[in-house]
Structure formats: structure tokens, C-alpha cells
Amino acid sequence: MKAVQISELTGPQAVASAEVERPAPGPGQTLIRVAAAGVTFPELLQTRGMYQAKHELPYTAGSEGAGTVEEAGPGSAFAVGDRVAFIGGKGSWAEYAIADDTATLALPDSMSFRTAAGIPMNILTADFALRVRGGLQPGQTVLVHGAAGGLGIALIQVALAMGAEVIAVVSTEEKAAVVREVGAQHVVLAEGFKDAVKEAFPRGVDLVADPVGGDRFTDSLRTLAPFGTLLVLGFTAGSIPEVKVNRLLLGNIAVAGVAWGEASRLDPTLIQSQWKVLLPYAEDGRLDPHIHAVYGFDDAPAALAELDGRAVRGKVLLVPGDPAASDGDPAAGDAAGTAAGTEA
């Protein structure tokens, strides 16, 4: 079968398609015929050996995808023909992938494979951040950094679905238009965001969701309301900030780490319990990854380069066939694909 592999740690351009043996499912697993796979920031880091999860080279990349169950292993809760999305540490950038039942999501009939492929990592992370780690309640305010990216849009959509008021922080007016389209009630530019937020919300905000880090961190703390929490989701800015804990003491505020992958490893029931909460939002269309571009497997380096260039507005996908062709999914919205390198 065809797969996209990382064979050396020299960056996105070293990623390439290869012919590999089709895997077989074990107990509690399924073999999934992949219709589409998501491209995430961890894969970009993996091409440079900068991600915490390490795999022996060469290996098939990809941490999420969607498709149809081709074969069910012994004791699997899924059956041949089931439409699913899935999460794994590697292997989704292939024509066929293995997934554990605990990390496989049954899809509503209305959701297309391409929509579903962009959901697992970002939406589950957003839910874990806001609801589990942040204790989000209806009516609270949520500030989202990096709001036009895949995770940022997921944070906006989950916050809105749970009844929050959202302030989106973006770097350009073009990205501002995107986050307004997905429902953010307030949009501010990253340059000078603290003053803009404090003017609109003098008391401060209840939660800050920050996948960016870097120089924004201290000003993010200053935007928190008393008893507010800053959620640390990553460091796409490249630098890891430090906090002077007296700020936490004086403001009665908190900083919470969000490591969804580690939490799901420690608790194998976490993903399924999250999906029970999120499924109604998926069924009524409130969870939509806003597809930025779709690439074929041979163009995986270009897909990763888009993430590297910070030009992505929403989600980038990889597909095993022609990006402009239908993937055969009967669900609404998949009849026409998105040409490689063009926006959805």
C-alpha cells in the first residue's frame, strides 16, 4: 500500500511516499481504509525530531484520519463498513491504518470523511482544555490565541457550542475574517491585544487558551479576571515562556497545562467519554474544521510547508487519491474535493 513516511529528521521536504506492507488489526483494533487524514503541528515537529513522541525511522506519519472499517480484529466493537474517525501516534498517512477501539470515533451519517479527518486531534484537545482542564461554564469568556489555525478554530467552536463568549486573537485582517466566519463574537489583532481586551472586558476574561506561547504569555496573564485560568496548549511561537508565580498569587489566577495526549494515554476511556459529550455538536454541524487545503500523498511536503509558513487558516488534509476527486463518501459535502494547494 502507499504511505507517507518520515525517513530522516531534516524537515518537511524529506517526507516522501513509499510502498509499505498493509498492516493487520490485533485484538480490539480495526483496519481502516483511509479516505482523508489530518495534518497537525506535531507532524511538522516530528520531521525535525523536535516532538516528544519518538518513533524508529522510517515510519508512516500521521496522527488522525477518517474512513471505513475494512477489517475488525478479535473483540473489536466496530464492524466492517462502519464510518469512523481515528487517532493514533502514527500511521494515518496511508491507504490503510490501524486504530485501537478506544481511539476510534463512530461518525454521524451527516459528517463527511474530509470534515471528520480534521476533527479528532484538534476538537478533542479543545474539549479537554476548555471543559476538563478549564471547567468552562456557559456565559463565561474565552480568549483564544492563534485563533485562525486548526486548533484555534476548534477552540472557538467548542467554546461557542458550550455557551461561551469568544475573543479571538489573530495576526492579520485576513485571518480576522476567517474567525468571524466561524462565529467569534470579538476579534483583536495580536499586536496590542492586551489593551484591546481590557478595554472590551475591564474585569478580564475567564479563560485564555494559548497554543502560541512566547512573548504573549505575560500579557495573557494580565487579561485574566480574578480566579481566571490560562490554559497552556503549546508553543508554536517557538519559545517556552516562564511565569513569575507572584502574579498568580496577587491576581488569584491559575496556569493549567493541557496535555491531552498524555491524559488519554493514562486514561483509555477518555476519548470515548469526550466523544459522547461532543457528538451532539458534531451531529448538528457546530464542529467544522474549516478546511484550508487538501493535498495528495505525493504533495505531503507542501502540506507541511503550509503549516511551517503559518499561512494556514483552518485545517490541511492529505488524501490517498486525487484531491479534486470525490472520495466516495455518501455523506453530504464530499462530492467535490479541494484541489491541492487551494483553499476549501
C-alpha positions as CSV (number, residue, x, y, z in Angstrom):
1,M,0.0,0.0,0.0
2,K,1.0,3.6,-0.4
3,A,2.1,5.6,2.7
4,V,3.8,8.8,3.5
5,Q,6.9,8.2,5.6
6,I,9.4,10.1,7.7
7,S,12.8,8.5,7.0
8,E,15.2,11.3,8.2
9,L,14.8,14.2,10.5
10,T,15.7,17.1,8.2
11,G,12.3,18.8,7.9
12,P,9.2,18.6,5.7
13,Q,11.0,18.2,2.4
14,A,12.4,14.9,3.4
15,V,8.9,13.4,3.8
16,A,8.1,11.1,0.9
17,S,5.6,8.4,-0.4
18,A,6.7,4.8,-0.2
19,E,5.2,1.3,-0.7
20,V,4.8,-0.5,2.6
21,E,3.1,-3.7,3.8
22,R,-0.5,-3.4,4.7
23,P,-0.9,-3.8,8.5
24,A,-3.3,-6.3,10.2
25,P,-5.5,-5.4,13.2
26,G,-5.0,-7.1,16.5
27,P,-7.5,-7.6,19.4
28,G,-9.6,-4.5,20.0
29,Q,-8.4,-2.9,16.8
30,T,-9.6,-2.2,13.3
31,L,-8.0,-1.8,9.9
32,I,-9.4,1.4,8.3
33,R,-9.4,2.2,4.6
34,V,-8.3,5.9,4.9
35,A,-10.3,8.4,2.9
36,A,-8.6,11.5,4.4
37,A,-6.0,12.3,7.1
38,G,-5.3,15.4,9.0
39,V,-2.1,17.3,9.0
40,T,-1.1,18.6,12.5
41,F,1.6,20.6,14.1
42,P,3.2,17.6,15.8
43,E,3.9,16.0,12.4
44,L,5.8,19.1,11.4
45,L,7.8,18.9,14.6
46,Q,8.4,15.2,14.0
47,T,10.0,15.8,10.7
48,R,12.7,17.7,12.6
49,G,12.9,15.3,15.6
50,M,11.5,18.0,17.8
51,Y,8.4,16.3,19.1
52,Q,8.3,14.5,22.5
53,A,7.0,11.2,20.9
54,K,9.8,9.4,19.1
55,H,9.5,6.6,16.6
56,E,12.1,4.4,15.0
57,L,12.9,5.5,11.4
58,P,11.5,5.1,8.9
59,Y,7.8,5.2,9.9
60,T,4.5,6.2,8.4
61,A,3.4,9.6,9.7
62,G,0.0,10.9,10.6
63,S,-1.9,11.1,13.9
64,E,-5.6,11.3,12.7
65,G,-7.8,10.3,9.9
66,A,-11.2,9.1,8.8
67,G,-12.5,6.3,6.6
68,T,-14.3,3.0,6.5
69,V,-13.6,-0.1,8.6
70,E,-12.1,-2.7,6.3
71,E,-11.4,-5.4,8.8
72,A,-12.2,-5.8,12.5
73,G,-9.8,-7.5,14.9
74,P,-10.9,-10.0,17.6
75,G,-13.2,-8.4,20.1
76,S,-13.5,-5.1,18.3
77,A,-16.6,-3.0,18.9
78,F,-16.6,-2.0,15.3
79,A,-17.8,-3.8,12.2
80,V,-16.7,-3.9,8.5
81,G,-18.3,-0.9,6.7
82,D,-18.5,1.4,9.8
83,R,-17.7,5.0,9.1
84,V,-15.2,6.2,11.6
85,A,-12.6,8.8,12.5
86,F,-9.5,7.7,14.5
87,I,-6.4,8.9,16.4
88,G,-3.0,7.3,16.7
89,G,0.6,8.2,17.4
90,K,1.5,7.4,13.8
91,G,0.3,5.7,10.6
92,S,-2.7,7.7,9.4
93,W,-1.0,9.0,6.2
94,A,-1.5,5.7,4.4
95,E,-4.1,3.9,2.3
96,Y,-4.8,1.7,5.3
97,A,-4.3,2.4,9.0
98,I,-4.7,0.5,12.3
99,A,-6.6,2.1,15.2
100,D,-7.5,1.0,18.7
101,D,-11.2,0.9,19.5
102,T,-10.5,3.3,22.4
103,A,-9.3,5.9,19.9
104,T,-11.9,5.4,17.2
105,L,-15.0,7.6,16.8
106,A,-18.2,6.4,15.2
107,L,-19.3,9.1,12.8
108,P,-22.7,10.6,12.3
109,D,-24.2,9.9,8.9
110,S,-24.2,13.6,8.1
111,M,-20.5,14.1,8.5
112,S,-18.2,13.7,5.5
113,F,-14.9,12.0,5.8
114,R,-12.9,15.1,5.0
115,T,-14.7,17.0,7.8
116,A,-14.2,14.1,10.1
117,A,-10.5,13.8,9.3
118,G,-9.9,17.3,10.6
119,I,-11.7,16.8,13.9
120,P,-10.1,14.3,16.2
121,M,-6.8,15.9,17.4
122,N,-8.0,19.5,17.5
123,I,-11.6,19.1,18.7
124,L,-10.7,16.6,21.4
125,T,-7.8,18.8,22.6
126,A,-10.1,21.8,22.6
127,D,-12.7,20.0,24.7
128,F,-10.1,18.7,27.1
129,A,-8.6,22.2,27.5
130,L,-11.8,24.1,27.9
131,R,-14.2,21.7,29.7
132,V,-11.9,19.3,31.5
133,R,-8.9,21.5,32.5
134,G,-10.6,24.9,32.4
135,G,-14.0,23.9,33.8
136,L,-15.8,26.1,31.2
137,Q,-19.3,27.1,32.1
138,P,-22.0,28.7,29.9
139,G,-21.7,32.5,29.9
140,Q,-18.0,32.6,30.6
141,T,-15.5,34.5,28.4
142,V,-12.7,32.7,26.5
143,L,-9.7,34.3,24.8
144,V,-8.2,32.2,22.0
145,H,-4.7,32.8,20.7
146,G,-3.7,31.6,17.2
147,A,-7.4,31.6,16.6
148,A,-7.4,31.1,12.8
149,G,-5.3,27.9,12.9
150,G,-6.8,24.4,13.1
151,L,-6.6,24.2,16.9
152,G,-7.7,27.8,17.3
153,I,-10.9,27.3,15.2
154,A,-11.6,24.1,17.2
155,L,-11.3,26.1,20.5
156,I,-13.7,28.7,19.1
157,Q,-16.2,26.2,18.0
158,V,-16.1,24.1,21.2
159,A,-16.4,27.3,23.4
160,L,-19.3,28.5,21.4
161,A,-21.1,25.2,21.5
162,M,-20.7,25.2,25.3
163,G,-22.3,28.7,25.6
164,A,-19.2,30.8,26.0
165,E,-18.4,34.3,24.6
166,V,-15.2,34.2,22.5
167,I,-12.5,36.7,21.9
168,A,-10.2,35.6,19.0
169,V,-6.6,36.8,18.7
170,V,-5.2,36.8,15.1
171,S,-2.2,38.3,13.4
172,T,-3.8,39.7,10.2
173,E,-7.1,41.1,9.0
174,E,-7.4,38.2,6.6
175,K,-7.4,35.8,9.5
176,A,-9.8,38.0,11.3
177,A,-12.3,37.4,8.6
178,V,-12.0,33.7,9.0
179,V,-12.6,33.6,12.7
180,R,-15.6,35.9,12.4
181,E,-17.0,33.5,9.8
182,V,-16.7,30.6,12.3
183,G,-18.6,32.6,14.9
184,A,-16.1,34.5,17.2
185,Q,-18.0,37.4,18.7
186,H,-14.9,39.6,19.3
187,V,-11.7,39.7,17.2
188,V,-8.5,41.6,18.1
189,L,-5.1,41.7,16.5
190,A,-2.1,40.1,18.3
191,E,-0.2,43.4,18.3
192,G,-1.6,45.2,21.4
193,F,-4.2,42.5,22.2
194,K,-3.9,43.1,26.0
195,D,-5.1,46.7,25.8
196,A,-7.9,45.9,23.4
197,V,-9.2,43.0,25.6
198,K,-9.0,45.1,28.8
199,E,-10.9,47.9,27.1
200,A,-13.7,45.5,26.0
201,F,-13.7,43.4,29.2
202,P,-12.4,45.6,32.1
203,R,-12.9,42.8,34.6
204,G,-10.9,40.4,32.4
205,V,-11.7,37.1,30.8
206,D,-12.3,33.8,32.5
207,L,-10.1,31.5,30.3
208,V,-7.2,32.1,28.0
209,A,-6.4,29.3,25.6
210,D,-2.8,29.7,24.4
211,P,-1.2,27.3,21.8
212,V,1.3,30.0,20.9
213,G,3.3,30.9,24.0
214,G,6.3,33.1,23.5
215,D,6.1,36.8,24.3
216,R,2.3,36.8,24.6
217,F,2.3,34.8,27.8
218,T,2.7,37.6,30.4
219,D,0.1,39.9,28.7
220,S,-2.3,36.9,28.6
221,L,-2.0,36.6,32.4
222,R,-2.8,40.3,32.6
223,T,-6.1,39.8,30.7
224,L,-7.4,37.2,33.2
225,A,-10.3,38.1,35.5
226,P,-9.9,37.1,39.2
227,F,-10.0,33.3,39.5
228,G,-9.3,33.0,35.8
229,T,-7.1,30.4,34.2
230,L,-4.5,30.4,31.4
231,L,-4.5,27.1,29.5
232,V,-1.1,26.2,28.1
233,L,-1.6,24.2,24.9
234,G,1.7,24.5,23.1
235,F,4.4,26.8,21.9
236,T,4.0,27.5,18.1
237,A,5.9,30.7,18.6
238,G,9.0,28.6,19.3
239,S,9.9,29.9,22.8
240,I,8.7,28.5,26.1
241,P,7.7,31.3,28.5
242,E,8.2,31.5,32.2
243,V,5.8,32.7,34.8
244,K,6.5,34.7,38.0
245,V,4.3,33.0,40.4
246,N,3.7,36.2,42.4
247,R,1.4,37.2,39.5
248,L,-0.7,34.1,40.2
249,L,-0.8,34.9,43.9
250,L,-1.8,38.5,43.6
251,G,-4.4,38.0,40.9
252,N,-5.9,34.8,42.3
253,I,-5.3,33.3,38.8
254,A,-4.0,30.0,37.6
255,V,-2.0,28.4,34.8
256,A,-3.0,24.9,33.7
257,G,-1.1,22.6,31.4
258,V,-3.1,20.9,28.7
259,A,-1.5,17.6,27.6
260,W,-4.5,15.8,26.1
261,G,-2.3,13.0,24.5
262,E,-0.7,12.1,27.8
263,A,-4.1,12.2,29.6
264,S,-5.6,9.9,27.0
265,R,-2.7,7.5,27.4
266,L,-3.2,7.4,31.2
267,D,-7.0,7.0,30.8
268,P,-8.0,4.8,27.8
269,T,-11.7,5.7,28.4
270,L,-11.1,9.5,28.0
271,I,-11.6,9.7,24.2
272,Q,-14.9,7.8,24.2
273,S,-16.2,9.8,27.1
274,Q,-15.3,13.0,25.3
275,W,-17.0,11.9,22.1
276,K,-20.2,11.3,24.0
277,V,-20.2,14.9,25.0
278,L,-19.1,16.3,21.6
279,L,-21.2,14.0,19.4
280,P,-24.4,16.2,19.6
281,Y,-22.4,19.2,18.4
282,A,-20.9,17.1,15.6
283,E,-24.4,15.9,14.5
284,D,-25.8,19.4,14.3
285,G,-22.8,20.8,12.4
286,R,-21.3,23.0,15.1
287,L,-17.9,21.2,14.8
288,D,-16.4,22.0,11.4
289,P,-12.6,22.1,10.9
290,H,-12.9,24.8,8.1
291,I,-10.7,23.0,5.5
292,H,-7.9,25.2,4.3
293,A,-6.5,22.9,1.6
294,V,-6.4,19.3,0.5
295,Y,-3.2,17.6,-0.8
296,G,-2.5,14.2,-2.3
297,F,0.0,12.0,-0.5
298,D,2.8,12.9,-3.0
299,D,2.4,16.5,-2.0
300,A,2.8,15.9,1.7
301,P,5.9,18.1,1.9
302,A,3.9,21.1,0.5
303,A,1.1,20.4,3.1
304,L,3.7,20.5,5.9
305,A,5.3,23.6,4.5
306,E,1.9,25.4,4.7
307,L,1.9,24.8,8.4
308,D,5.5,25.8,8.7
309,G,4.8,29.1,7.0
310,R,2.0,29.9,9.4
311,A,-0.3,30.6,6.4
312,V,-3.0,28.0,7.3
313,R,-6.5,29.2,8.1
314,G,-8.2,26.1,9.4
315,K,-7.2,22.6,8.6
316,V,-4.9,21.0,6.0
317,L,-5.7,17.4,4.9
318,L,-4.0,14.6,2.9
319,V,-5.9,12.1,0.8
320,P,-4.6,8.9,-0.9
321,G,-6.1,9.8,-4.3
322,D,-6.8,12.9,-6.4
323,P,-7.6,15.8,-4.1
324,A,-10.0,17.2,-6.6
325,A,-12.0,14.0,-6.9
326,S,-14.8,12.6,-4.8
327,D,-13.6,10.2,-2.0
328,G,-16.7,8.1,-2.4
329,D,-18.2,9.2,0.9
330,P,-22.0,9.2,0.7
331,A,-22.2,11.9,3.4
332,A,-23.1,15.4,2.3
333,G,-20.3,17.7,1.3
334,D,-17.8,15.3,-0.1
335,A,-18.9,15.2,-3.7
336,A,-16.3,17.7,-4.7
337,G,-12.8,17.8,-3.3
338,T,-10.4,20.7,-2.9
339,A,-7.6,20.9,-5.4
340,A,-4.1,20.5,-3.9
341,G,-2.8,23.8,-2.6
342,T,-6.0,25.6,-3.0
343,E,-8.4,26.7,-0.3
344,A,-11.6,25.0,0.5
